[in-house]
Amino acid sequence: MKILIIGSGAKEYTLAKLISQYENTSLVFVAPGNAAIDEFANCIDIKADDVENLVEFAKANEIDLTIACSEKSIENNIAEQFNEAGLMVFAPTADAARITTSKSVSKKFMYKTKIPTAKFGIFDRENMAIDYARKSKYPLVVKTDEHMHGENVYICDNFKIAKRTIEDMFASKQKKVIIEDFVPGQEFSYYVVTDGYNAMPIGSVVTYKGTLEGNGGIITSGLGAYSPFYMIDRNIESKIFKEIVYPALDELSKNENQYIGILGIDIILDRAGNFNVIEFNPFFKEPDAQSILDLLDDNITNIMKAAIEGTLVDKYTEINVKPLFSSSVVLSSGNYPSEGKYGEAIQGLEDAGESCEIAHFNTIKDNEGNFLTAGGRTIVVTANASTLEKAAQRAYEGVSLINFESMKYRKDIGKTILIGC
C-alpha cells in the first residue's frame, strides 16, 4: 500500500516509522513532515491545511490510504473532500470533529448527552466571565475555546489570578472563554478506534503536563506519558463505553454525522470511582502517541481501513497490544513553553536508539546531516518493559545518552502518581 500521513510532529514521525516497517507497505509519504522523517519516508512540501493540493497529490500518486494526524487538516475538512474525490481517508469530518476542536461545543455536547463533566460556564463577554469567577469556588479552571493550539488551560487558586487570566484571554482576542469547576482525581486519556457506530479500545495513557516535577508549573500539552493506565480494569472500561463512548457516537450518528477515526477522551477519575470528562481529542496527542504505538501489536493501517469500511467489529474482536508498560520522556530545548533554543547540536541519538524508540518533535539538520534543536519540545524517548518501573528506568537510561546545551526534561515520568485518587 501507498500511505500518506498528514502532519509534521513527533506522532507523525512515530506513525510513519511504524508503518514503513509493515510488509504490506510499499511507500510512505508525509505532508509536510520534518527533517527527521525523511530518513525513512518521503516528505512532501504541502501544508497540512492545504487540502486541495493534498487531494491532487493523493490522486496523482495513487495513494491507498491517507491518515490525518494534524488537527488543522481535520478542521479544514480533509475527510469530506477526500471522500468526494473517491479517496480513502482515516479522519472524522470537520462537523463530527467539532466536539474535539472546540471546547465550548464539546461542553454543550456533553451536557446534552448527559456525559459526565465538571460544572461549567461559557462566556463571550469579559465582564460576565469575571462575575462568574467572583462567585465561584476555588481552585477554578479557565480555558480558551481553541483546542490544542498552545498552552491555554489555567488552574487558578484564587479570584485575583482568575480575573487576570480572563482579562488576558480576552485581550488576546479570544472570542470565548470556558470556566469550569476543578475536579480532584487522577487524569488520564483513553483512546478508541471507531467506524462511527462501533468502537474498540486502542490504549490508555497518563500524561504529565506540568513543567515541574510533581506536575507543578505551567500546564503544557505534555512532557511525558506512560501506558497503560494501571488502574483501568474491564469494569472501568465497560463504564467508559457505557457513559461516554457510545452516548457520544449515538448522538453524532443521529444527525448522520458519524465520527470515523481515533477518538481520544481526557478523563478525571475521582476517589469514588466516578468519571468527569475534560475534553475530546481528534487523534493521538503528544506524547501519548509514542507510548500507545510502542505497545501496539496489530497492523494499524488494517485497523484504520476496517474502520473506514465499517467492518471493524467484523474483522476484529479486539485490538492486540503487548502485555507491557511503555514510558515516554520529552526532552525540550530552552524554557518550554515560554521560549526555545535553536541550532544546538544534539548528541547521542544513535546510542539511545539502540535500546529506546526515538521520535523527533522539532529538529533540523545542518549541512553535514547532524540534528540540531529547533525550539520547544525536541525529542521523545520511549521504552517498554514488563513493569512501569522498569519501563521508566529504561527510558531514562536512554535519556542519559542524549545531550544538547539547553536540554530539560521532567525526572518523574512513570515514577509518581500525579494527583491522588
N, C-alpha and C positions, 0 to 999 in steps of 0.2 A: 504493500500500500504506500501511496504518497500522502504524507501528513503535513498539514500547515498549522502551526501554532501561532496564536496572536498574543503578543506581549513582549516585554523586554527585561523582566526581573529575574529573581532567583527561582521562583516557581516555574517559570518558563524554561530556565536552564535545567532544572531538575527533571521536568517532564520530558523535555527534548532528549536529554541524555538517556533516560529510561527507555523511551520509545525507540530510539535509534538502535537499541540492542535487541529488539524483537526480530525474530526470524521472518515475520510477515511484513516487515517494514523495508521498503526499498529506498525512499528518500524522505528526509525531514527538512522542512522549511520553517523558519521562524521570522515573523514580521513584527517589529523591526529587529528583535533580538539584541544581543550585546556582544562585546568583543570576545568574551569567553565562549559563548555558544557556538561561534563559527569554527571551533575546533572539532565539532562532531556533527554539525548541522549547517544548513545553508541559510545565512541571514539575508533577508530581503529588505531593501530600503523603502518600506511602506509603513506609514504610521498606523497605530492600532485603530484610530478613529477614522481612517480613510477607507471606509467600507467599499466605496465604488471601485477603487483600484484593487482592493483585496479580492473582490468578486472577479474582476478581469484577470488577475493573476491566477486565481484558482481554476478558472476556465481554461486559460492558455496552457497551464501546466498539468491539467487533468488530475487535480487533487482529489483523492478519495475521501478524505475526512479533514475537516477544519475544526480546531479546538480553540474556542475563545476564552483565554485566561484573563485578558485585560478587561477591566470594568468599563473603560472608555468604549471599547468595541461593542460591548453589550448594550451600553446606554445609547449608542448610535444604531442600534437595531440590526446588528450583523446577522442575527438568526433569521429575521423576516426577509432580508434582502438576499441572503444565500438560498433560502428555501424557494423564493420566487425565481431564482436563477437555476433551480434544479440541482443545487449543490448540497452535499451532506455536511451539516454543521452541528457541533455539540455546544449549545448555548441556549439559554432562555431568551424569549423575545423581550424587547425593551419594556413592554407593558407588564408582562409577568414578573420581570426583574425589578419593577418599581418597589416591591416590598424589601428589596435588598439595597437599592441605590438611594432611597430617600427615607430618612429616619421618621419623618412625620407621617408619610404614607404607611410605613411599617407599623408604627404605633397605633394608628387608626385601624389598620387591618387586624392587628392582634386584639384590639378592643372589640371589634365587630364579631370576630370569630371565637371570642372567649378563650384565646390563647393566653396563658398566664404571663403577665408582665407587670412591672412596677407602675404605681400611680404616676401620671404624667400630665403635663400641660404643653401645648404648642402655641407659640406666640410669634406674631409678625409685627408687634409694636413693642418698643423698648420699655415704655412706662408700665405696660401691663405685665411684662415678664418680671420686672423689678418688684412690682407689687405682689406678685405671686411668690417670689423668692422671699420677700419680707415676712410673709405669713407661714412659711414652710418650716418643717423640722430639719435639723442638720445632723450629719452631712447631707448635702444635696448634689445631684449630678446635673451638670449643664452641658448641652451638646449643640453643635451646629446641625443643620438638616442634611448637609452633604455627608456622604458615606465614603470612608476610606480615602479621602483626599487630604492627607496630612494628619497631624495630631490635633483633634478637635473635640476631645472629651475631657471634662474637668470635674474633679470631685472637690467640692467647696465645703470647708469646715464651718464657715460662718457667713452671715449675710453680707458683710463687707466684701469678702472675696467673691461671693456670688454676684453681687452688684457690679463689681469691676469687670468680672468675666463677661457678663451680659452686655455691658456697655462696650467692651472691646469687640465683641462679636458683631454687634450692630454697626459699630464704627468701621468694621472691615467689610461692610456691605452685605452681611448675611441677611437673607430675606426672612428666614425663620430660625427660631431658637427653641430647642426642646429642653424642658426641665422635668426631671423625674426623681422620685424618692430613691435614696441609696438603700440597697438591699444587701445586708451582710451574708456571706456564704462563700463557697468555692466556685469560681468562674471557670467554665470550660467550653470548648466548642465541639459540636457534634455534626458530622458531615454525612450526607446521604447522596446517592445517585438516584435520579428519578426520571421516569418517562412521562410524567405529568399526571399519572394515576397511581402508579405503584412506586415504591422506593425501597432501597436497600442500604444498610449502613456500610460506610467505607472507612470510617475511623473517628476516633475522639482524641482531643488534644487539650492539654493545659498550656496556655500561652502566658509568657512572662512579659508584661507590658511596661512596667515601671523602669525608669532609667537607673534606679538604685537597687542594691540588694534588699530583699525583703519587700520589694515592689513599691518602694517609695519613689519620690521624684516625679518627673513629668511622665504622663501616660503616653506611650507610643503605640505604633501598630504591632510591635512585637520584637523583643530582643532575645527570645529563646522559647523553646517549647519541648514538651515530651508527649509521647503517645504510646499506648492508650492511657486514658484517664482511669487509674486503677480502681476507683470507686464504682464504676459502671458495671452492673450485672444485668442479667436478662430481664429482671423486673423493672429496673430503671429504663432500659432500652424500650421495653413494651410501653412504659408510661410516656416516654418521649414521643413515640409514634402515635399513641392514642390522644395525647393532649396537644401535640404541636404539629408533627409532620402531616398527618392525614387531615386534620382540620384545615391546614393551610392549603394543601393540594386540592382538597374538595372544594374549597371556596373559590380558588382560582379557576378550576375546571367548570364551575357553574356558568361562567361567562365565556366559555370556550377560550380560556386564556391559560392553557396548560403550561406548567413550568417544566421544561426539559433541561437537564444539566446537573451540575453539582449544586446542592443547596446546603449552605453552612448555617448553623444556628448557634449563636452565643448565648449561653445559659448560666444562670447562677443557681446552684443547689444549696438550699439553706439547711439549718440544723434539723428541721423536722422532715427533711426529705422532699420538700416542695420545690417546684421549678419557678423561675422567673426568667422569661426570655428578654435578652438585652436587644438583640437585633439579628437580622438575617444577612448572609453573605452570598454573592453570586458565583463564587468559585472558592478554591482553597486560598486562605490568607497566607501571608508570610509571617513567621517561618513554619506555619502549620503544614504546608505542602511537603516540606523536606521530611518531617517526622512521619507523616502518613504514608507518603510514597516509598519511603525506606522500608516499610513493613508490608507493602502490597505484594501479594503472591499470585496475582492474576494479571492477564494482559489487559491493561486499562483501555486500549483502543477498541478491543472487542466488547468490553463493558459499555463504552460510550456508544458504539454502533447499535447495540441491543436497546439502549435507552432511546435513541433516535427512532429506531424502527418499531418501538412499542413491544418488544419481545423480551424485556428484562427478566420478568418472572418466569417466562417460558424456558429461557436458556440458563438461568442461574437460580439455584436455591439459596446461595449466599455468595458473597464476595470473599475470596480467600485472603487471609493475612497471616503473616508469620507469627508464631506464638512467642513474640519477643517484645521488649520495650525499645523505643528509639528516643534519643535525646539530641536536640539541635541547639547550638550556641551561635549567636550572631556576633560578629566582630564588626565594630563601627570605627570610622575614622573621624577624629575630632570630637567635639561635644554634641553628638547627635541627641536630639533633633535640631538644636539651635544653629549649629554650623558644622561644616565638614572640611576635611583636609584633602587637597588634590595633589596628585603627582608623586605620592610617596611610594617607593619601591616595596613590593610585597614579597617576602622571602618565606620559603619553607612549604609552599603549596604542594609540591610533588611529594615531599616526605610525609606530610599529613594525609595526603590522598592514598597512601599505601594501606592505611588502616581505617580511614574515615571517608565519608562522602563529602565532597567539597562543592558548594554551589556559589555562584557569583551574583551579587546584587549589583553593585556599581564599581566596575573596574574598567580600565582602559589599558592598551598596550603601548609601550614605547617602540622606537624604531627597531629594536633588537628582539621584540616579541616578549619582553618581560611585562608582567602585570603591575599596574600602578593603581593607587586609590583614586576614586572619582567622587568622593564626598559621601556622607551619610552611612547607611548600612552597607557593608562592603562584602563580607564573606559569611556564609553559613557552614558550620562544621557539624556533621551528623554522624552518629554511631549507634549501633544497636547491640543488645546483649540480652541474656535471659532474665535479668532483673533491671529495674530502673537505676539502682545504684551503680551497677556495672556499666550500663549504657552511658550514664553521665560521666563516669570515670574515663571511659574510652574517648568520649567526645572531648573532654578537657585535655587528655593526653595529646590528641590531635591539635588542639588549640595551642598547646605549649610549643609546637614545632613551627608555628606561623609567627611572623613578626613584621610589623611596619611601625613607623615612628609614633604615630598618634593612636595606635590600636587601643580600643577599650572594649570591654565585654563584662557582662554580669558573671559572677563566680558561683551563683547558687542555682543554676538551671538544673532541674531534676533533683535538687538536694533539699529544697524547702517547700512546704505547703504554703501557698500564697496567703490565703485568708481562711482561718479555721472555720470548719463547719460545725 
